């Protein structure tokens, strides 16, 4: 076997290891678990993920309210009246992103 054959074999072994690791990780991964989301965000460089999501949530609400005022559509006015009532539901969910309370 020449050096080219060896590199092809090594590449195949690496691919197999990766596939096996992925399958194992899929079994251990808790679907839709917010702590898992927090870990994924940390891997992407968002160490303060919980704080960032909270800021995005409040900016999103502000944007919705401003947009609703700028249109003549009555449906979005209805949504704006309801959006603040989501805080007691959304904020505890955001608080769980890092896996800790508070």
BELHU-V990744 format. One record per run of one state. SS is the DSSP state (helix for helix, strand for strand, loop for the rest). FROM is the first residue (numbers start at 1). TO is the last residue. If there is no record, write none. Layout:
{{SS:FROM:TO} {SS:FROM:TO}}
This chain:
{{loop:1:2} {helix:3:28} {loop:29:33} {helix:34:43} {loop:44:48} {helix:49:70} {loop:71:73} {helix:74:95} {loop:96:102}}
